[in-house]
Amino acid sequence: MSEFDLHCFSESGNSYKVALMLKLCDADWRPLGVEFFKGATRSAEYRDINVMGEAPVLIHHREGGDLTLSQSGAILIYLSRHFGKFGHKTEAEEFEILRWILFDNHKLTSYTATERFMRHFRGKKGDPAAEFIYGRARDAWKVLDTHLTGRDWVAADRATIADFSLCGYLFWPEQVDADWTEFPAIAAWLERIRALPGWAAPEDLMPSGM
């Protein structure tokens, strides 16, 4: 049995955040595919695992009993503490990391993932609601690009879980309708993440949810 099981699917940027963290930490883990597009997360069986009906869900098989976690931000914080990697070194860094994870969950991923689902997977490009959400996603990208201008990483002088949280949906520029040449600081930052030892693309880490 692996130490960690991750309920996930490759189209999920939130799943990718956790899968990437596990990969970069050289964890003993296995992906358990979730057939999201076939309604798996709406099933009673899946809701027993996560009442929110979302992926990812991480199960840590540990002495004293399994620990089940959901919500990618919470999982990243847990894994950072468990492995002692990609976390904070000072109190100021701790809250800077948390600040950007919260911004990501509330703004960047929230809008980017929604506009991707509506415009790419549901073919609603041009729909007023979808275009409004796309505009909000672009606003969040502008915030991130401005912050990254003149710096290598989001919350510290090195990669942290804040970077992994924010990048989750940004390796699909065509699917989120992004031209990263408009956001050069994001483009350079994504290349730095790709250069981390052990980096892998979502499709190389998890099965499809189709």
MITORGU-226192 format. One record per residue: residue in one letter; x, y, z of N, C-alpha, C in turn. Coordinates in steps of 0.05 Angstrom, whole numbers, plus 5000, padded with zeros to 4 digits. Layout:
! MITORGU-226192
aXYZXYZXYZ;...
This chain:
! MITORGU-226192
m501749765000500050005000501750255000;s501050454984502450704984501850855010;e503651045016503251215040500851405035;f500651505011498551695004496951594980;d494251624982492551594959491351864953;l491251924927490152184918487852134899;h485452194907483152194888483352444871;c483552394845484352624827483652554798;f483952754781483852714752485452924738;s486552864715488653034703487553304694;e484953324688483853584679483453774702;s483753684727483253844750485853984759;g485854254756488154404766488554384796;n486354364811486554334839487854064847;s487153854832488453594836491453614829;y491953764808494753794799496553924820;k495454124834497054254855498154054875;v496353864883497153664903498953454891;a498253364867499953154853502753264848;l502953514840505553634836507153644862;m505853724883507253734909508253454917;l506553254914507352984921509752894904;k509652964878511852884860514453024868;l514253284873516753434880517853354907;c516153244924517153144950517952854949;d517852734925518552454921516952274941;a514452334943512652184962511951914950;d511251734968510251464961507151504958;w506251534934503451594930502351464904;r499751444903498551334878496051504872;p495551554847493151694839490851504836;l488551574847486051424844484251594826;g483851504802482451664782479551714789;v478651964786475852044790474652104763;e472551964755471252014729469352254732;f470452484735468952724740466852784719;f467652754694465852824672463552624668;k463752404683461552204683459952224708;g460452434724458752484748459752344773;a462252244774463152094797462952254823;t463652504822463652664847460952714858;r458852664842456152704852454952454864;s456452234863455451984873455451974903;a453651814914453551784944456151674954;e457351494939459851374948462051584951;y462251764931464351964932463652174954;r461052234957460352434978460952325006;d461052055008461851945034464852005040;i466452035018469252095021469552395026;n468152555010468252845012465452955008;v464253055029461553155027461253395008;m463553525002463553754984463253664955;g463753404950463553304922465653414904;e468053454913470253574898472753394899;a474453444879477153324879479053554880;p481353514893482453254903481553184931;v481952934937481852834965484352674970;l485752744991488252594998487752425022;i488552175021488451995044491251925051;h492051995076494651925086494451685104;h495551455095495551215111497851225131;r497251275156499251325176498751165201;e500751135217500550985242498451135259;g496650975270494551095287491951145272;g491951105246489551135231489751325207;d488251275187488351435163487351725168;l488451905154487552185154486552255127;t484152355124482952435099482752735098;l483752855076483753145074482653225046;s481153445046480353565020480953855021;q480453984998481254264992484254284988;s485054364964487854354957489654524975;g488654764983490254935000490854805026;a488854685039489354545064491254305061;i490954165039492653935033495554025029;l495954235014498654335010499954415036;i498554545054499654625080500354375096;y498654175095499153925110501753785099;l501853765073504153625061506753785066;s506654045065509054205071510054155099;r508254135118509054075145510053785148;h508653605134509453315136512253275125;f512853385102515453345089517553545096;g516753765109518653975115519754115091;k518154135070519054245044517054455034;f518054645020516454845005514555005024;g515355025049513855185068515255435077;h514455545099515555795109517955745127;k519655955128521855955147521556155169;t519856355164519356565183516356605186;e515556735207512756795211511656965189;a513257165179512357335157511857165132;e513656975127513256805103510756625107;e510256535131507956365135505356505127;f505156755135502656895128502657005100;e504957055088505057125060504256885043;i505156655049504256415035501256375038;l500156405062497356375066495756595051;r496856835050495457055036495056985007;w497156864994496956804966495356554960;i495356364978493656134975490656214976;l490056394995487356494997486556654973;f488356824963487856974939487356784915;d489056584914488656384892485956254893;n485256154917482756004920480356184915;h480456434924478256614921478056754894;k480356814882480456974858481556814834;l484156754835485456654810484356384802;t484656184819483555924811480555934808;s479256074826476256074826475256164798;y476256384788475356484763476556334739;t479156264741480456134718479155854713;a478755704735477655444732474755454721;t473255654731470455674722470255754693;e471855954685471756034657472755814639;r474755664647475655444631473455234627;f472055164649469954964647467755064629;m466955314632464655414616465455454587;r467755574582468455654555469755424539;h471355264553472855054539471254794539;f470454704563469154444564466154444557;r464854674562461954694557461354864532;g463354964519462955104494461355364496;k461555504518459955734523461455994518;k463655984502465056224496463156424482;g463156674491461256864481458856904498;d458156714515455956744534456756974554;p454857154559455557384576456657314603;a455457104616456457024642459256914640;a459756754620462456634616464456854611;e463757044595465657264588466157444612;f464157484629464657634654466657494671;i466357234674468157074691470957074678;y471157064652473757074639475057344644;g473557554644474757814651475857824679;r474457704698475357694725477857524728;a478057304712480457144712482857304702;r482457454681484657624670485457834691;d483557934706484358124727486157994748;a485557744754487157604774489957544763;w490057484737492657434724494357694725;k493057924721494458174722495658224749;v494158164770495158194797497658024802;l497457774793499757584797502157684780;d501657764756503857854738505258104750;t503658284760504858524773506458444797;h505458264813506958184837509558044830;l509557884809511857724802513957894787;t513258124777515158294763517458364781;g519858284774522258344790522758144811;r521257924812521757724832521457444820;d522757244831522656974820520256814830;w519556844855517556674868515456844882;v513256734888510956884898511256984927;a512056814945511856884973514456874988;a516656784975519256764989521356784968;d523856734976526056744957526556474944;r524556304945524656024935521855934929;a521555714916518955604910517555514936;t515055574939513455484962510755374952;i509155284971506555184963504755404952;a505355654958503855874945504155864915;d506555814905507055784877505555554865;f505555324879504155084868501155124868;s500155274887497255334888496455504864;l497955714860497255914839497655804810;c499555614807500155524779498255314770;g496555214787495054964781493554964755;y492355184746490855194722492255334699;l494755414703495955594684497755454664;f498055194666499555044646497854954622;w495355054621493555004598492855274585;p494755424575494055694564491955684543;e491955484525489955474504487155434516;q487055274537484355204548483255434565;v485055604576484055834592484156084575;d484856054549484956284531486856504541;a489256414547491356604557493656604538;d494656844532497156884517499156994537;w500856824546502656904568504657114559;t504957164534506657394526505457654535;e502857664541501657894553502357924582;f503257704594503857704623506657574626;p508657734618511357614617512457514643;a511657634665512657544691511557274698;i508957224691507756964695509156764677;a509656834652510956644633513656554644;a515256744654517956674664517656504689;w515756574706515356414731514456134725;l512756094706511955814698514255654688;e516155784674518555644665520255574688;r520455734709521955664733520755424747;i518055414748516755184760517354934744;r517254954717517854724700520654624705;a522454804712525354734716525854604743;l523954594761524354474787524854174783;p526854064798527453774795524953604802;g524153434783521853264788519253374776;w519253614765516753724754515653534733;a512953514732511653364711508953504705;a508053464681505453584673503153424685;p500753544686498453404698497853134685;e498053124659497352884645499352654650;d501752724660503752524666503452424695;l501752544710501552474739498952334746;m496852394730494152304738492552204713;p490652024718488951934695486852144689;s485752134665483652314657481052264671;g479552474675476952444687474652414668;m475452374642473452344621472052064623;
